[in-house]
């Protein structure tokens, strides 16, 4: 196991329980306690955890892994979700994307789908416009799509959050208030049948809420591990969501609750 893989696993274990003991981690990863101590020291230097005498604890109650350490979690599920969402986007539409690992996969799937220009039906007239317009507050998504000539990429202004590469703040709000979206694809940190969809950070939640307000259709993308989970800041209620795309691990009881609330659920 490489250092990067060990760090991913350590941070995931820490996120799950809130604390981690050196010996426990060494057993779980099948490495020496000395290796774990070095890893925890280095992660502490990056302010990803707080070192304790026998291990480590998280910084706070609502623990959020930086995007680069979340990218390998539930990766196959996220790719399937992304491909399903890309198939729902029509040529020429304006698509909003907030930040996150699943929406990053959606961006990649859209880039592949529209790689050769407009995905028109046979016999359709060819337009000189872009195959797709993407509006995003995520720097990493903008960077990946900026080199795709068939996609018009619009980025918001704002202050960058290093954990998720998302731009937030008044400058972001100013740009979003001036655009109209056909569909927004939102990555979230929690989905609750009563409270709706949520994010760990209140500034990111407010931007995602504005994305939803500017869109004709709202699609939420998340792997099933987020179902039934609550996070600190509410984005919007289920009444604002048209479609939720997730993997087959979602409980049927949850599907029934979401359907009853008026949300169409697509499992892949």
C-alpha positions as CSV (number, residue, x, y, z in Angstrom):
1,X,0.0,0.0,0.0
2,X,1.4,3.4,-1.0
3,X,1.6,6.4,1.3
4,X,-1.2,8.1,-0.6
5,X,-3.5,5.0,-0.2
6,X,-2.6,4.8,3.6
7,X,-3.4,8.5,4.0
8,X,-6.8,8.0,2.3
9,X,-7.6,5.0,4.5
10,X,-6.5,6.8,7.7
11,X,-8.6,9.8,7.0
12,X,-11.6,7.7,6.1
13,X,-11.2,5.8,9.4
14,X,-10.9,9.0,11.3
15,X,-13.9,10.6,9.5
16,X,-16.0,7.5,10.5
17,X,-15.2,7.4,14.2
18,X,-13.8,10.8,15.1
19,X,-10.7,9.4,16.7
20,X,-8.0,6.9,15.8
21,X,-5.5,4.9,17.9
22,X,-2.0,4.1,16.4
23,X,-2.2,0.4,17.2
24,X,-5.7,0.1,15.9
25,X,-4.7,1.8,12.6
26,X,-1.5,-0.3,12.3
27,X,-3.6,-3.5,12.5
28,X,-6.2,-2.2,10.0
29,X,-3.6,-1.2,7.5
30,X,-1.2,-4.1,8.2
31,X,1.8,-1.8,8.7
32,X,4.0,-1.0,11.7
33,X,3.0,1.4,14.4
34,X,6.1,3.5,13.5
35,X,4.7,4.0,10.0
36,X,1.3,5.1,11.3
37,X,2.9,7.6,13.7
38,X,4.9,9.1,10.8
39,X,1.8,9.3,8.7
40,X,-0.3,10.9,11.5
41,X,2.5,13.4,12.1
42,X,2.6,14.4,8.4
43,X,-1.2,14.6,8.2
44,X,-1.2,16.8,11.3
45,X,1.4,19.1,9.7
46,X,-1.1,19.6,6.9
47,X,-3.9,20.3,9.4
48,X,-5.9,17.4,8.4
49,X,-6.1,16.0,11.9
50,X,-5.1,16.7,15.5
51,X,-2.4,14.5,17.0
52,X,-2.9,13.0,20.4
53,X,-0.6,11.0,22.6
54,X,-1.9,7.6,21.3
55,X,-3.2,8.6,17.9
56,X,-5.3,11.4,16.4
57,X,-8.7,13.1,16.6
58,X,-10.6,15.2,14.1
59,X,-10.7,19.0,14.1
60,X,-14.4,19.3,14.9
61,X,-17.7,17.6,14.9
62,X,-18.4,18.1,11.3
63,X,-15.3,16.6,9.6
64,X,-14.7,17.3,6.0
65,X,-12.0,15.6,4.0
66,X,-10.3,17.7,1.3
67,X,-11.4,16.8,-2.2
68,X,-8.1,15.2,-3.1
69,X,-8.5,12.6,-0.3
70,X,-12.2,11.9,-1.1
71,X,-11.7,11.1,-4.8
72,X,-11.1,7.4,-4.3
73,X,-14.1,6.8,-2.0
74,X,-17.0,5.0,-3.8
75,X,-15.3,5.7,-7.1
76,X,-17.1,3.1,-9.3
77,X,-20.5,4.2,-8.0
78,X,-19.7,7.9,-8.7
79,X,-18.6,7.1,-12.2
80,X,-21.9,5.2,-12.9
81,X,-23.9,8.1,-11.4
82,X,-22.0,10.6,-13.6
83,X,-22.6,8.6,-16.8
84,X,-26.3,8.3,-16.1
85,X,-26.6,12.1,-15.5
86,X,-24.6,13.0,-18.6
87,X,-27.1,11.0,-20.7
88,X,-29.9,13.2,-19.3
89,X,-28.4,16.5,-20.5
90,X,-29.5,17.7,-23.9
91,X,-27.2,19.4,-26.5
92,X,-27.1,23.2,-26.1
93,X,-28.3,23.2,-22.5
94,X,-26.8,25.4,-19.8
95,X,-25.7,23.2,-16.9
96,X,-24.7,24.3,-13.4
97,X,-22.2,22.2,-11.4
98,X,-21.2,22.9,-7.8
99,X,-18.0,21.4,-6.4
100,X,-17.3,17.8,-5.2
101,X,-16.0,14.5,-6.3
102,X,-19.3,13.3,-7.8
103,X,-19.9,16.5,-9.8
104,X,-16.3,16.3,-11.0
105,X,-17.1,12.9,-12.4
106,X,-20.3,14.4,-14.0
107,X,-18.1,17.1,-15.7
108,X,-15.8,14.4,-17.1
109,X,-18.8,12.3,-18.3
110,X,-20.2,15.4,-20.0
111,X,-16.9,16.2,-21.7
112,X,-16.8,12.6,-23.1
113,X,-20.4,12.7,-24.2
114,X,-19.9,16.0,-26.1
115,X,-16.3,15.2,-27.2
116,X,-17.1,15.4,-30.9
117,X,-19.4,18.4,-30.8
118,X,-23.1,18.5,-30.5
119,X,-24.7,15.1,-29.7
120,X,-27.6,15.9,-32.2
121,X,-30.1,13.4,-33.3
122,X,-29.6,12.1,-36.9
123,X,-30.8,14.7,-39.4
124,X,-30.9,17.5,-36.9
125,X,-29.6,20.9,-38.0
126,X,-26.1,21.8,-36.9
127,X,-25.8,24.9,-34.7
128,X,-22.7,27.1,-34.6
129,X,-23.1,27.5,-30.8
130,X,-21.3,25.4,-28.1
131,X,-22.4,21.8,-27.6
132,X,-22.9,22.7,-24.0
133,X,-22.5,25.6,-21.5
134,X,-21.3,24.8,-18.0
135,X,-21.5,27.2,-15.2
136,X,-19.5,26.2,-12.1
137,X,-18.0,27.6,-8.9
138,X,-15.5,24.7,-8.8
139,X,-11.9,25.6,-9.9
140,X,-11.0,22.0,-10.6
141,X,-14.0,21.5,-12.8
142,X,-13.4,24.7,-14.7
143,X,-9.8,23.7,-15.2
144,X,-10.7,20.3,-16.7
145,X,-13.4,21.7,-19.0
146,X,-11.6,24.8,-20.1
147,X,-9.5,22.8,-22.6
148,X,-12.7,21.4,-24.2
149,X,-13.4,23.7,-27.2
150,X,-17.0,22.2,-27.6
151,X,-17.9,23.3,-24.1
152,X,-18.4,26.9,-23.1
153,X,-17.2,27.2,-19.5
154,X,-18.4,30.0,-17.2
155,X,-16.8,30.3,-13.8
156,X,-18.1,32.4,-10.9
157,X,-15.8,34.8,-9.0
158,X,-15.3,34.3,-5.3
159,X,-13.0,33.2,-2.6
160,X,-11.6,29.7,-3.0
161,X,-12.0,27.0,-0.3
162,X,-8.9,24.8,-0.4
163,X,-10.8,21.7,0.8
164,X,-13.2,21.5,-2.2
165,X,-11.8,24.1,-4.7
166,X,-15.2,25.8,-4.6
167,X,-15.5,29.6,-4.9
168,X,-17.9,31.2,-2.4
169,X,-18.9,34.6,-1.2
170,X,-20.5,37.8,-2.6
171,X,-18.6,37.7,-5.9
172,X,-20.0,34.2,-6.5
173,X,-23.5,35.3,-5.7
174,X,-23.2,38.3,-8.1
175,X,-22.4,36.1,-11.1
176,X,-25.1,33.4,-10.3
177,X,-27.7,36.1,-10.0
178,X,-27.1,37.1,-13.6
179,X,-27.4,33.6,-15.2
180,X,-30.3,31.2,-16.0
181,X,-29.7,27.5,-16.0
182,X,-31.6,24.7,-17.7
183,X,-30.4,22.2,-15.1
184,X,-28.1,22.2,-12.1
185,X,-26.3,19.1,-10.8
186,X,-25.6,19.3,-7.1
187,X,-23.2,17.2,-5.1
188,X,-24.3,17.1,-1.4
189,X,-22.9,15.8,1.9
190,X,-26.2,14.6,3.3
191,X,-29.8,13.7,2.3
192,X,-32.5,13.5,4.9
193,X,-36.2,12.7,4.1
194,X,-37.3,15.4,6.5
195,X,-34.7,18.2,6.2
196,X,-33.7,17.8,2.5
197,X,-30.1,18.1,1.2
198,X,-27.2,19.5,3.2
199,X,-23.5,20.5,3.0
200,X,-20.8,20.6,5.7
201,X,-20.1,24.3,5.1
202,X,-22.7,27.1,5.3
203,X,-21.0,29.2,2.6
204,X,-21.0,26.3,0.1
205,X,-24.6,25.5,1.1
206,X,-25.8,29.0,0.3
207,X,-24.1,28.9,-3.2
208,X,-25.7,25.5,-3.9
209,X,-29.1,26.9,-2.8
210,X,-28.6,29.8,-5.3
211,X,-27.7,27.3,-8.0
212,X,-31.0,25.5,-7.4
213,X,-32.9,28.7,-7.5
214,X,-31.5,29.7,-10.9
215,X,-32.2,26.3,-12.5
216,X,-35.3,24.9,-14.2
217,X,-34.4,21.4,-13.1
218,X,-32.5,20.3,-10.0
219,X,-30.6,17.0,-10.0
220,X,-28.9,15.8,-6.9
221,X,-26.0,13.3,-7.3
222,X,-24.7,11.3,-4.4
223,X,-23.6,7.8,-3.6
224,X,-25.8,5.8,-1.2
225,X,-23.5,6.4,1.8
226,X,-24.9,9.9,2.1
227,X,-28.5,8.8,2.4
228,X,-30.0,9.4,5.8
229,X,-27.0,11.4,6.8
230,X,-27.2,15.0,8.1
231,X,-24.7,17.8,7.7
232,X,-24.4,21.2,9.3
233,X,-25.9,23.5,6.7
234,X,-29.2,23.0,4.8
235,X,-29.2,23.6,1.0
236,X,-32.9,23.1,0.2
237,X,-35.9,20.9,0.9
238,X,-36.9,17.9,-1.1
239,X,-39.6,19.9,-2.7
240,X,-37.0,21.8,-4.8
241,X,-35.4,18.6,-6.2
242,X,-36.6,17.0,-9.4
243,X,-34.3,13.9,-9.5
244,X,-31.9,12.2,-7.2
245,X,-29.3,9.9,-8.9
246,X,-27.6,7.4,-6.6
247,X,-26.3,3.8,-6.6
248,X,-28.2,0.6,-5.9
249,X,-27.1,0.6,-2.3
250,X,-29.9,2.9,-1.3
251,X,-32.5,1.3,1.0
252,X,-35.9,0.8,-0.5
253,X,-37.5,2.5,2.5
254,X,-35.5,5.6,1.7
255,X,-36.6,5.4,-2.0
256,X,-40.2,5.2,-0.9
257,X,-39.8,8.3,1.4
258,X,-38.1,10.3,-1.3
259,X,-40.8,9.3,-3.9
260,X,-43.5,10.2,-1.5
261,X,-41.9,13.6,-1.1
262,X,-42.1,14.1,-4.9
263,X,-38.5,13.3,-5.8
264,X,-37.8,10.9,-8.6
265,X,-35.0,8.5,-7.7
266,X,-32.8,6.9,-10.3
267,X,-30.5,4.1,-9.2
268,X,-27.5,2.9,-11.3
